[in-house]
Amino acid sequence: MTDHKRDSERIHVTGDVTGEVSVYEPMVILDLSECGARVETPFAMHLGSLHEFRVSLGELSVVVKGRIVHSQIGGLGEAAIIYRSGVEFVDASEHVVTALRAFVGEQRASHPAPHVIDAEISDEY
């Protein structure tokens, strides 16, 4: 057992001193741009709340701060509710924006968007 001392002494806290902890939770990214994303999580995220998101872009991983701009129940998973939330990236560094832009460009080139077809629902059976 070592006899290591702390650099500064801790004091016992009285009264209401609280804090928060950030924990990375898995999520599914449904769509992505350099400005934001739509994600699925097994937990609700509050409108206007700020979070750090770690996004894996192939072999590169970036961390970007995002604000929740919409959130709703997206469906039921295995015995859990799935939430879909829109995230607006804020204060992203040039490095992160460049990485997102490059990844989105690569995805767009290798997976062209499906064609949209105009349609109507008929009231005739």
C-alpha distance (Angstrom), angle and dihedral (degrees) to the residues before:
residue distance angle dihedral
M1 . . .
T2 3.80 . .
D3 3.75 124.7 .
H4 3.84 93.7 -137.4
K5 3.81 116.0 159.5
R6 3.81 125.4 -154.8
D7 3.79 119.1 -108.3
S8 3.79 88.4 -120.8
E9 3.76 133.0 20.1
R10 3.79 119.1 -107.2
I11 3.76 118.8 -135.2
H12 3.77 129.1 -150.3
V13 3.82 109.1 -104.7
T14 3.78 120.9 -135.4
G15 3.77 124.6 -168.4
D16 3.78 128.5 21.4
V17 3.78 110.6 -30.0
T18 3.78 112.0 156.2
G19 3.77 136.9 167.0
E20 3.77 143.9 175.3
V21 3.76 134.2 -120.5
S22 3.81 127.3 -146.2
V23 3.76 114.7 -136.0
Y24 3.78 123.7 179.7
E25 3.81 109.8 -125.8
P26 3.80 124.1 -172.3
M27 3.80 117.3 -101.2
V28 3.78 137.8 173.2
I29 3.79 117.2 -123.2
L30 3.80 108.7 -142.8
D31 3.79 97.1 -179.0
L32 3.78 135.4 -3.6
S33 3.79 141.4 -164.5
E34 3.78 134.3 166.6
C35 3.83 87.6 -96.1
G36 3.80 101.7 46.9
A37 3.78 150.8 -40.2
R38 3.78 144.9 -123.4
V39 3.79 111.5 -127.3
E40 3.80 140.2 -176.3
T41 3.80 120.1 -140.2
P42 3.80 135.5 168.7
F43 3.83 88.9 -125.0
A44 3.79 135.4 55.5
M45 3.78 120.7 -107.0
H46 3.80 119.2 -151.2
L47 3.79 120.6 -117.2
G48 3.78 111.5 -101.9
S49 3.80 94.1 14.8
L50 3.81 118.6 136.2
H51 3.79 122.6 -133.0
E52 3.77 138.3 170.1
F53 3.80 113.1 -121.6
R54 3.79 124.4 -159.9
V55 3.80 106.5 -151.9
S56 3.80 122.4 -169.4
L57 3.79 109.9 -144.5
G58 3.77 100.4 -174.3
E59 3.79 106.2 -74.4
L60 3.81 92.6 -8.5
S61 3.79 124.3 76.7
V62 3.82 123.9 -163.1
V63 3.79 133.8 -174.6
V64 3.78 116.8 -143.1
K65 3.80 133.4 173.6
G66 3.80 115.2 -123.1
R67 3.80 138.7 -176.0
I68 3.81 120.4 -141.3
V69 3.81 107.3 -121.0
H70 3.80 99.0 172.8
S71 3.79 136.6 3.6
Q72 3.78 133.3 179.9
I73 3.76 142.2 156.9
G74 3.78 106.8 -81.8
G75 3.78 100.4 -174.6
L76 3.76 145.5 -68.9
G77 3.79 122.2 -61.6
E78 3.78 128.6 -176.7
A79 3.81 98.8 -35.6
A80 3.81 90.8 -37.1
I81 3.77 140.3 89.4
I82 3.81 116.3 -111.7
Y83 3.82 117.7 -144.7
R84 3.80 125.1 -156.3
S85 3.78 116.8 -153.6
G86 3.78 135.7 -179.6
V87 3.78 114.9 -134.9
E88 3.80 125.0 -160.9
F89 3.80 111.3 -158.9
V90 3.81 112.5 -130.8
D91 3.80 131.9 -168.9
A92 3.80 91.7 2.9
S93 3.79 113.6 175.6
E94 3.80 119.5 -121.2
H95 3.81 87.9 -109.9
V96 3.81 91.6 57.5
V97 3.82 93.9 44.2
T98 3.81 90.6 49.7
A99 3.82 91.6 49.2
L100 3.82 92.4 47.9
R101 3.81 92.3 46.4
A102 3.81 91.8 50.3
F103 3.81 93.3 47.4
V104 3.81 93.4 47.5
G105 3.81 89.8 48.3
E106 3.81 91.6 51.2
Q107 3.81 91.4 48.3
R108 3.79 92.2 48.0
A109 3.82 91.4 50.9
S110 3.81 94.7 47.9
H111 3.84 97.5 38.4
P112 3.82 111.7 34.3
A113 3.80 115.0 -156.0
P114 3.80 116.7 -98.5
H115 3.79 116.4 -102.2
V116 3.79 116.7 -101.5
I117 3.79 114.8 -131.3
D118 3.79 122.3 -158.2
A119 3.80 110.7 -125.2
E120 3.76 142.8 163.5
I121 3.77 133.1 -152.6
S122 3.77 111.8 -122.3
D123 3.78 121.9 -142.9
E124 3.81 89.2 -150.3
Y125 3.77 117.3 96.4
